[in-house]
Amino acid sequence: MRGAPVNLLRGSNLGPYRFPVIPPEFTNWRDEVRAWKDDCALLEQSYHMTELHLRGSQVIPFLSEIAVNKFDPFPVLRAKQLVLAGHDGHYIADSIIFREADDFFRIVGAPFASDWVLYNAEKCSYDVEAKKDDNFSIRSGTRDVFRVQIQGPNALALMREVSGGSLPDIKFFNIGEFKIAGKTVRALRHGMAGEPGFEIYGAWDDQHAVREALEKTGEKHNMRKVGALAYSTTAQESGWVPMPLPAIYHGEEMKPYREWLSNYFLETVASLGGSFVSDDITDYYVDPIELGYKGLIDFNRDFIGRDALLEKANNQRRTKVTLEWNDEDTKAVMEDSIFPMAATPAKFINMPMPMYATFQCDAVMKNDSLAGISTWPAFTANANRFISLALLDLEHAQPGSEVILVWGEPDSRRNTVEKHTVREIRARVAPAPYFEKVIKTGKQ
C-alpha cells in the first residue's frame, strides 16, 4: 500500500533521540558549545554509539558487496566513513569503521548502519562473524571499550601533555596508540572545529584513570565536559547529516530486511515528523551524492546500488547546504508559541535542539514551490542563531539565496506534538560545513 510506511512512521509517538547516561548539562550548554570553538571540549561517546564487531578473513570482500566505499587500500589502524546505499541508490546509513587488526573491524555510529551490515553478515557465505554491541538506550552494563572525544583549539596541546610525550604523530583518519595515566589507549585523529581532534578509546576498566587524567590536565586548557544538550548541536556546524530516514521502507528488495527487523530495532518504532508531507515514502529519502559522499564511492566495482548511484551522480538534482533561520521570524514563532496572539499557538521551538521526531523533514519553499527539505535543526551558541542542514535543488542552493522554511507538523496524529499552527520562517542559504566556512572565517 502506497501510504502505509508514511502512516506508520507519522503515527509513531516516539520523540527525538535522547542521549543516554550523560546529563543534559555539566555546566551550561551555551559555554559547552563554545568550548569546542574557543578552548577545548570533552564529548562523551561511550553510551550512545552502537558498535558492530566484524571478525574474519573475508571482511573486506563482504563489505565490498554492500558498501559504496573504496577499500583498496585499507590498512590496519586506519578508519573510513562507511556509506551504505539501497538497491536503487537511496542512502541507508553511514558510520565510522575502524580497522583494528587484519581480521578485526569496528563499525561505530547510529544503529542503522550496524543493523544493515549485521543482517547481510548473517546471510552471507563469507568468513565473517558479526557481533552487535548495542548502545545504552536499550541496555546497560559494560562494554569492551569506553570512547570520548577531545576537540577544540587546545586539544592538541592537552593531548601532548596528558600523554606524557607518548602521543604519536597521527595523520587524519589514522589511528594511533599511546598511553594516558599508564593505560594503553588508541585515538582516531579527526576534527570537528577546524582544529586537530581525537576520538580516544580503551579498555572499559581503564576509563576511570584516563578520565581523571584528562580532567585534571584539561583544567590548564579550559576544557569543558559536554552534556547531551550541547552534544546534540555538533552535527549542524560540521555539515554532517546524522540520521536521514534510511531507505528501507519500500520495495520488494528490502522486504526480507524489514521482516528481519523487530521491535527491538529503532527502524521499526521510529517516528517521522515535520512539515514536509507526502504519501510516497521515497520522497523522504536522500542519496549519498547529494549528501556529499561522491568522492568516497568506488564505481570501478559492483556493489548494492552501484548503477543507480552512477545515474544519480551523472544527474545530481540537490545538494547539501546550511540554512540560517531569520532571527526576527524565529523570534516571532517562539514568542507566539509561549504567548499566543490567537487560540492556537505556533509550534514550540526547543533550545538548543528543536527536533521533535526521530526523523525530521521540513519543507523548504521558493516562490510557493518545493525547493528541498530541511533536517536536524539547532541553535548554535557559536553563531548565536538557529541553523539547519538542508538538501536543496541546485538552482536554489547558492549561498545567500533566500528561501522559506515551513515550521510545524500539519494534521499531526502524534500525541507528542501539541496543537499548533504551521508558520513560515525566512531562511538564507549558507555553506555546509557551516563552522569552517562561516563561524571560523566569519565569511560566506
Phi, psi and omega per residue, in radians:
M1 nan 2.283 -2.977
R2 -0.978 -0.854 -3.019
G3 -1.611 0.033 -3.034
A4 -1.068 -0.825 -3.137
P5 -1.074 -0.699 3.126
V6 -1.122 -0.779 3.133
N7 -1.068 -0.703 3.133
L8 -1.092 -0.876 -3.075
L9 -1.237 -0.662 -3.126
R10 -1.400 -0.089 3.050
G11 -1.755 -0.098 -3.128
S12 -1.305 2.396 3.129
N13 -1.630 0.175 3.063
L14 -1.196 2.349 -3.135
G15 -1.536 -2.856 3.121
P16 -1.191 2.834 -3.136
Y17 -1.129 2.361 3.105
R18 -1.986 2.234 -3.137
F19 -1.242 2.199 -3.081
P20 -1.390 2.753 2.955
V21 1.272 -0.971 -3.039
I22 -1.302 2.602 -3.117
P23 -1.260 2.807 3.080
P24 -1.007 -0.683 -3.140
E25 -2.462 2.475 2.925
F26 -1.587 -0.673 3.051
T27 -2.157 -1.494 2.953
N28 -2.572 2.514 -2.965
W29 -1.163 -0.435 3.123
R30 -1.144 -0.874 -3.139
D31 -1.240 -0.511 3.081
E32 -1.157 -0.657 3.057
V33 -1.153 -0.770 -3.108
R34 -1.166 -0.356 -3.074
A35 -1.084 -0.678 -3.098
W36 -1.359 -0.171 3.014
K37 -1.657 -0.703 -2.968
D38 -1.738 -0.572 -3.006
D39 -2.398 -1.632 -3.072
C40 -2.799 2.494 -3.112
A41 -2.348 2.481 2.985
L42 -1.884 2.043 -3.116
L43 -1.904 2.254 -3.059
E44 -1.482 2.259 3.105
Q45 -2.269 0.127 -3.055
S46 -1.217 -0.378 -2.922
Y47 -1.980 -0.525 -3.036
H48 -1.739 -0.205 -3.140
M49 -1.464 2.272 2.982
T50 -1.449 2.450 3.042
E51 -2.099 2.482 2.962
L52 -2.165 2.158 -3.120
H53 -1.728 2.174 3.120
L54 -1.952 2.208 3.103
R55 -2.255 2.569 3.089
G56 2.438 2.973 -3.080
S57 -1.490 -0.155 -3.048
Q58 -2.185 0.558 3.134
V59 -1.103 -0.766 -3.114
I60 -1.117 -0.851 3.062
P61 -1.012 -0.664 3.108
F62 -1.103 -0.896 -3.134
L63 -1.100 -0.557 -3.109
S64 -1.110 -0.356 3.130
E65 -1.515 -0.396 -3.024
I66 -2.052 -0.207 -3.119
A67 -1.989 2.698 -3.080
V68 -1.465 -0.190 -2.907
N69 -1.206 2.804 2.907
K70 -1.488 2.120 -3.103
F71 -1.887 0.068 3.118
D72 -2.110 1.831 0.138
P73 -1.638 2.837 3.002
F74 -2.578 1.327 -3.072
P75 -1.282 2.889 3.053
V76 -1.083 2.564 -3.093
L77 1.104 0.705 2.963
R78 -2.258 2.816 3.078
A79 -2.305 2.736 3.073
K80 -2.408 2.733 2.956
Q81 -1.509 1.872 -3.101
L82 -1.390 2.205 -3.103
V83 -2.132 2.292 -3.053
L84 -2.131 2.352 3.138
A85 -2.212 2.759 3.074
G86 -1.499 -3.120 -3.040
H87 -1.109 -0.478 3.137
D88 -1.777 0.317 3.018
G89 1.496 -0.050 3.083
H90 -1.259 2.636 -3.109
Y91 -1.284 2.362 3.016
I92 -1.769 -0.931 -3.093
A93 -3.002 2.912 2.944
D94 -2.428 2.850 3.128
S95 -2.860 3.125 3.043
I96 -1.805 2.301 3.080
I97 -1.958 2.196 -3.141
F98 -1.786 2.255 3.005
R99 -1.693 1.833 -3.062
E100 -1.507 -0.527 -3.133
A101 -2.736 3.085 -3.132
D102 -0.975 -0.619 -3.030
D103 -2.141 0.418 -3.131
F104 -2.459 2.167 -3.128
F105 -2.270 2.553 3.003
R106 -2.028 2.276 2.972
I107 -1.830 2.145 -2.987
V108 -2.238 2.242 3.105
G109 2.782 -2.754 3.035
A110 -1.090 2.752 -2.983
P111 -1.205 -0.311 -2.955
F112 -1.120 -0.679 3.111
A113 -1.183 -0.804 -3.133
S114 -1.069 -0.678 -3.116
D115 -1.127 -0.778 -3.126
W116 -1.162 -0.715 3.125
V117 -1.178 -0.732 3.121
L118 -1.051 -0.788 3.118
Y119 -1.006 -0.823 -3.112
N120 -1.216 -0.585 3.115
A121 -1.148 -0.651 -3.103
E122 -1.190 -0.439 -3.085
K123 -1.884 0.056 -3.121
C124 -1.565 2.942 3.134
S125 -1.856 0.138 3.132
Y126 -1.327 2.832 3.022
D127 -1.376 1.401 -3.110
V128 -2.429 2.242 3.023
E129 -2.010 2.205 -3.102
A130 -2.035 2.307 3.113
K131 -2.359 2.162 -3.080
K132 -1.576 2.365 3.081
D133 -2.011 1.621 -3.011
D134 -1.168 2.731 3.103
N135 -1.392 3.047 -3.015
F136 -1.466 0.147 2.979
S137 -1.245 -0.439 -3.078
I138 -2.191 0.044 3.083
R139 -2.754 3.086 3.093
S140 -2.412 -3.028 3.122
G141 1.978 -2.408 -3.120
T142 -2.179 2.901 3.059
R143 -2.249 3.031 3.123
D144 -1.339 -0.494 3.112
V145 -2.353 2.633 2.868
F146 -1.615 2.898 -3.080
R147 -2.671 2.150 3.081
V148 -2.377 2.739 3.034
Q149 -1.970 2.505 2.955
I150 -2.034 2.078 -3.032
Q151 -2.329 2.698 3.042
G152 2.106 2.987 -3.102
P153 -1.028 -0.489 -3.125
N154 -1.660 0.086 -3.035
A155 -1.099 -0.796 -3.083
L156 -1.120 -0.747 3.123
A157 -1.101 -0.719 3.109
L158 -1.086 -0.784 -3.081
M159 -1.147 -0.672 3.111
R160 -1.113 -0.689 -3.111
E161 -1.286 -0.814 -3.044
V162 -1.209 -0.420 3.124
S163 -1.512 -0.015 3.107
G164 1.061 0.576 3.133
G165 1.483 0.043 -3.112
S166 -1.572 -0.033 -3.112
L167 -1.203 2.082 3.104
P168 -1.357 2.961 3.040
D169 -1.409 1.764 -3.057
I170 -1.742 2.106 3.117
K171 -1.328 2.866 -3.071
F172 -0.998 2.276 -3.128
F173 1.047 0.421 2.920
N174 -1.768 2.889 -3.118
I175 -2.071 2.263 3.097
G176 -2.046 2.702 3.119
E177 -2.059 2.366 -3.107
F178 -2.802 -2.962 -3.087
K179 -2.149 2.504 2.954
I180 -2.285 2.206 -3.117
A181 0.928 0.624 3.127
G182 1.360 0.018 -3.114
K183 -1.805 2.358 3.125
T184 -1.323 2.210 3.102
V185 -2.295 2.872 2.976
R186 -2.118 2.731 3.132
A187 -2.497 2.318 2.971
L188 -1.515 2.236 -3.131
R189 -1.585 2.068 3.011
H190 -2.677 -2.803 3.129
G191 -2.915 2.544 3.139
M192 -2.120 -0.004 -3.083
A193 -2.353 0.543 3.115
G194 1.261 0.207 3.140
E195 -2.318 2.828 3.090
P196 -1.014 2.329 3.092
G197 -2.287 2.785 -3.037
F198 -2.389 2.243 3.014
E199 -1.766 1.841 -2.999
I200 -1.691 2.369 3.058
Y201 -2.540 2.623 -3.118
G202 -2.876 -3.104 -3.083
A203 -0.981 2.369 -3.075
W204 -0.925 -0.737 -3.084
D205 -1.289 -0.180 3.125
D206 -1.626 -0.078 -2.956
Q207 -1.148 -0.564 -3.065
H208 -1.124 -0.768 3.111
A209 -1.137 -0.711 -3.126
V210 -1.178 -0.781 3.135
R211 -1.100 -0.745 -3.139
E212 -1.059 -0.722 3.126
A213 -1.175 -0.727 3.118
L214 -1.091 -0.762 -3.110
E215 -1.219 -0.677 -3.139
K216 -1.177 -0.847 3.106
T217 -1.186 -0.584 -3.128
G218 -1.087 -0.419 3.111
E219 -1.027 -0.620 -3.137
K220 -1.255 -0.347 -3.044
H221 -1.969 0.309 3.103
N222 0.997 0.668 3.138
M223 -1.302 2.393 3.025
R224 -2.076 2.434 2.991
K225 -1.365 2.391 -3.046
V226 -1.758 2.170 3.105
G227 -1.497 -3.107 -3.037
A228 -1.108 -0.652 -3.114
L229 -1.116 -0.861 3.134
A230 -1.164 -0.693 -3.116
Y231 -1.016 -0.629 -3.078
S232 -1.134 -0.216 -3.101
T233 -1.810 0.127 -3.078
T234 -1.231 -0.651 -2.989
A235 -1.177 -0.645 -3.043
Q236 -1.081 -0.716 -3.137
E237 -1.210 -0.620 -3.068
S238 -1.474 -0.179 3.084
G239 1.439 0.225 3.121
W240 -1.677 2.214 3.107
V241 -1.533 1.863 -2.953
P242 -1.243 -0.742 -2.965
M243 -2.461 1.183 2.957
P244 -1.151 2.771 3.109
L245 -1.082 2.090 -3.139
P246 -1.182 2.447 -3.030
A247 -1.460 1.187 -3.072
I248 -2.158 -0.044 -2.931
Y249 -1.699 0.263 -3.096
H250 -2.464 2.812 2.914
G251 1.420 2.664 3.126
E252 -1.234 -0.560 -3.087
E253 -1.143 -0.515 3.126
M254 -1.641 -0.072 -3.097
K255 -1.046 -0.761 3.109
P256 -1.048 -0.613 3.108
Y257 -1.190 -0.741 3.116
R258 -1.087 -0.633 3.118
E259 -1.252 -0.493 3.104
W260 -1.265 -0.599 3.127
L261 -1.178 2.612 3.073
S262 -2.281 -3.073 3.118
N263 -1.176 -0.125 3.064
Y264 -1.232 -0.378 -3.038
F265 -1.725 2.458 -3.131
L266 -1.069 -0.587 -3.137
E267 -1.000 -0.509 -3.067
T268 -1.411 -0.600 -3.016
V269 -1.874 0.007 -3.037
A270 -1.166 2.826 3.126
S271 -2.008 2.669 3.070
L272 -2.093 2.183 -3.102
G273 -2.360 3.043 3.083
G274 2.053 3.094 -3.014
S275 -1.495 -0.270 3.086
F276 -1.373 2.198 -3.075
V277 -2.279 2.202 3.061
S278 -2.592 2.593 3.056
D279 -1.378 -0.269 -3.096
D280 -1.677 1.954 -3.073
I281 -1.056 -0.506 -3.112
T282 -1.186 -0.316 3.082
D283 -1.191 -0.314 3.127
Y284 -1.582 -0.158 -3.075
Y285 -1.370 2.799 3.021
V286 -2.198 3.064 3.090
D287 -2.320 2.762 -3.075
P288 -1.056 -0.479 -3.132
I289 -1.152 -0.882 -3.092
E290 -1.259 -0.349 3.047
L291 -1.373 -0.145 3.083
G292 1.710 0.300 -3.053
Y293 -1.748 0.227 -3.082
K294 -0.979 -0.714 -3.094
G295 -1.167 -0.261 3.130
L296 -1.534 -0.218 -2.958
I297 -1.481 2.338 3.086
D298 -1.750 1.602 -3.121
F299 -1.348 -0.039 -3.108
N300 -1.496 0.096 3.069
R301 -2.487 2.945 3.139
D302 -1.572 2.481 3.037
F303 -2.767 2.939 -3.131
I304 -1.039 2.128 3.093
G305 1.536 0.094 -3.023
R306 -1.028 -0.903 -3.067
D307 -1.149 -0.693 3.120
A308 -1.152 -0.671 3.113
L309 -1.173 -0.648 3.090
L310 -1.081 -0.707 3.084
E311 -1.108 -0.731 3.115
K312 -1.148 -0.656 3.132
A313 -1.145 -0.610 -3.137
N314 -1.416 -0.236 -3.098
N315 -2.401 0.901 -3.101
Q316 -1.089 2.321 -3.090
R317 -1.873 -0.612 -3.077
R318 -2.239 2.903 3.054
T319 -2.541 2.802 -3.086
K320 -1.464 2.351 3.100
V321 -2.472 2.996 2.941
T322 -1.807 2.479 3.008
L323 -1.885 2.215 2.988
E324 -1.626 2.013 -3.130
W325 -1.284 2.421 3.119
N326 -1.104 2.206 -3.049
D327 -1.052 -0.787 -3.085
E328 -1.170 -0.753 3.124
D329 -1.137 -0.724 3.127
T330 -1.123 -0.751 3.118
K331 -1.080 -0.688 -3.141
A332 -1.138 -0.694 3.107
V333 -1.152 -0.772 3.138
M334 -1.104 -0.739 -3.135
E335 -1.117 -0.757 -3.104
D336 -1.230 -0.470 3.117
S337 -1.241 -0.435 -3.131
I338 -1.746 -0.737 -3.138
F339 -2.155 1.300 -3.002
P340 -1.152 2.479 3.088
M341 -1.479 -0.359 3.131
A342 -2.179 -3.074 -3.060
A343 -1.152 -0.607 -3.099
T344 -1.933 2.099 -3.086
P345 -1.366 3.007 2.984
A346 -1.282 2.847 3.089
K347 -1.162 2.276 -3.117
F348 -1.102 2.482 3.099
I349 -1.959 1.863 3.103
N350 -1.212 2.604 3.015
M351 -2.086 2.432 0.013
P352 -1.558 -0.007 -3.037
M353 -2.100 1.837 -3.067
P354 -1.395 -0.073 -3.082
M355 -1.051 2.483 3.136
Y356 -2.326 0.368 3.062
A357 -2.607 2.866 3.069
T358 -1.046 -0.843 3.083
F359 -2.040 2.161 -3.113
Q360 -1.963 2.326 -3.102
C361 -2.476 1.788 -3.128
D362 -1.828 2.495 -3.132
A363 -1.301 2.418 3.034
V364 -2.052 2.203 -3.003
M365 -2.028 2.667 3.010
K366 -2.512 2.079 -3.120
N367 0.940 0.789 3.081
D368 1.161 0.223 3.081
S369 -2.093 2.636 -3.137
L370 -1.168 2.192 3.132
A371 -1.866 -0.207 -3.119
G372 2.748 -2.871 -3.132
I373 -2.267 2.617 3.099
S374 -2.017 2.523 3.140
T375 -2.583 2.888 2.997
W376 0.915 1.080 3.116
P377 -1.394 2.749 3.100
A378 -2.860 2.704 2.906
F379 -1.612 2.118 3.107
T380 -1.749 2.100 3.114
A381 -1.241 -0.248 3.086
N382 -1.352 -0.356 3.083
A383 -2.109 -0.097 -3.123
N384 0.946 0.861 3.077
R385 -2.821 2.878 3.029
F386 -1.482 2.379 3.041
I387 -2.378 2.859 3.003
S388 -2.594 2.812 3.036
L389 -1.617 2.507 -3.060
A390 -2.503 2.680 2.976
L391 -1.980 1.950 -3.050
L392 -2.024 2.626 2.995
D393 -0.971 2.479 -3.037
L394 -0.952 -0.612 -3.083
E395 -1.201 -0.301 -3.127
H396 -1.960 0.160 -2.946
A397 -1.737 0.104 3.131
Q398 -1.266 2.354 3.089
P399 -0.931 2.354 -3.105
G400 1.711 -0.263 3.118
S401 -1.137 2.558 3.140
E402 -1.791 2.311 3.100
V403 -2.383 3.079 3.114
I404 -2.079 2.178 3.025
L405 -1.648 2.227 3.105
V406 -1.611 2.114 -3.047
W407 -1.946 2.158 3.135
G408 2.272 3.009 -3.083
E409 -2.185 1.764 -3.087
P410 -1.056 2.310 3.044
D411 0.890 0.781 -3.102
S412 -1.101 2.414 3.098
R413 -1.812 0.082 -3.029
R414 -1.727 2.313 -3.102
N415 -1.344 -0.054 3.022
T416 -1.451 -0.095 -3.122
V417 -1.988 2.126 -3.112
E418 -1.275 2.788 3.048
K419 -1.123 2.281 -3.056
H420 -2.774 2.963 3.009
T421 -1.825 2.533 3.102
V422 -1.363 2.376 -3.090
R423 -2.204 2.810 3.092
E424 -1.848 2.411 3.096
I425 -2.217 2.117 3.076
R426 -1.141 2.569 3.139
A427 -2.524 2.644 3.111
R428 -2.038 2.383 -3.131
V429 -1.285 2.331 3.083
A430 -2.339 2.902 -3.109
P431 -1.208 2.805 2.956
A432 -2.242 2.129 0.194
P433 -1.325 2.506 -3.096
Y434 -1.330 -0.588 -3.078
F435 -1.138 -0.944 -3.039
E436 -1.175 -0.576 -3.046
K437 -1.599 -0.461 -3.035
V438 -2.098 -1.040 -3.052
I439 -1.135 -0.806 -3.069
K440 -1.242 -0.749 -3.065
T441 -1.639 -0.359 -3.063
G442 1.317 0.165 -3.103
K443 -2.252 2.710 3.023
Q444 -1.862 nan nan
